Amino acid sequence: MSLLKEFKAFAMRGNVVDLAVAVIIGGAFGKIVSSFVNDILMPPLGVLLGGVDFKQLALTIKAAVIETPAVTWNYGMFIQNVIDFLIIAFAIFMMIKAMSATKKKEEAPAEPPAPPAPTKDQELLVEIRDLLKKK
């Protein structure tokens, strides 16, 4: 099989296509969560903490000198990214939990199968056993 045909067979498998769709949706979901954190969640939280803009929170390690910019430790952006991560991780956790619950419901059998009925030979053997017990 040629390399091109092997690659096509690999790329057209269901798992690879599902993964590609998941990556695209995940990227879009990440942007939505980032917007939620940056535009909806953090401004009121900043107001509650005394008008703090988390994006601007930084610790200056080395001050700016003429044309050299200051070296800063931007812990405010880190806090926002941690909050982004926690929201995304929680949403994925809830989605996987829901999918697992759905899968368990599908896999659970309604009732265990009834044991098979005894064959004619087995019935005759039971009758012989019972007759021998009576004697």
FIGU-476891 format. One record per residue (C-alpha): x, y, z; residue in three letters. Coordinates in steps of 0.5 Angstrom, whole numbers, plus 2048, in hexadecimal, padded with zeros to 3 digits. Example, Ala and Ser with C-alpha at 12.3 -4.5 7.8 and 13.67 -1.06 7.14 Angstrom:
<atoms>
8197F7810ala/81B7FE80Eser/
</atoms>
This chain:
<atoms>
800800800met/8038077FEser/80480C804leu/7FF810801leu/7F980B801lys/7FC809808glu/7FB81080Bphe/7F4811808lys/7F280B80Bala/7F580D812phe/7F2814811ala/7EB81280Fmet/7EA80D815arg/7E581081Agly/7E9811820asn/7EE81681Cval/7E881A819val/7E581A820asp/7EB81D823leu/7EB82281Eala/7E482481Fval/7E6824827ala/7EC829826val/7E882E822ile/7E282E826ile/7E782E82Cgly/7EB834829gly/7E4838828ala/7E283682Fphe/7E8839832gly/7E783F82Flys/7E0840832ile/7E383E839val/7E8843838ser/7E4848836ser/7DF84683Cphe/7E5847841val/7E884D83Easn/7E185183Casp/7DC84F841ile/7DF84B847leu/7E684F849met/7E3857848pro/7DE85684Epro/7E3852852leu/7E8857851gly/7E385C854val/7E185885Aleu/7E985885Bleu/7E986085Bgly/7EA861853gly/7EF85D852val/7F085B84Aasp/7F385484Aphe/7F7855844lys/7FB85A847gln/7FD85784Dleu/80585684Cala/80B856850leu/81185A84Dthr/81785684Eile/81B85B84Alys/819862849ala/819865842ala/81F86983Fval/81F86E83Aile/81D869834glu/81D862837thr/81686183Apro/81585E841ala/816857843val/80F855846thr/80C84F84Atrp/80584F847asn/80184B84Ctyr/7FB84F84Bgly/7FB84B844met/7FD845847phe/7F784584Cile/7F2846846gln/7F5840842asn/7F483C848val/7ED83E849ile/7EC83D841asp/7EF836842phe/7EB834848leu/7E4836845ile/7E683283Eile/7E982C843ala/7E282C847phe/7DE82C840ala/7E282783Dile/7E1823843phe/7D9824843met/7D982283Cmet/7DD81B83Dile/7D981A843lys/7D281B83Fala/7D581683Amet/7D781183Fser/7D0811842ala/7CD81083Bthr/7D280B839lys/7D080783Flys/7C980783Elys/7CA805837glu/7CE7FF839glu/7CA7FD83Fala/7C67F683Dpro/7BE7F783Eala/7BE7F0842glu/7C37EA842pro/7C17E483Dpro/7BD7DF840ala/7C17D8841pro/7C07D383Bpro/7BA7CE83Cala/7BC7C783Dpro/7BD7C2837thr/7B97BC837lys/7BF7B8839asp/7C07BC83Fgln/7B87BB841glu/7B97B4840leu/7BF7B4845leu/7BB7B884Aval/7B57B384Aglu/7BA7AD84Aile/7BD7B0850arg/7B77B2854asp/7B47AA853leu/7BB7A8856leu/7BA7AC85Clys/7B37A985Dlys/7B67A285Dlys/
</atoms>
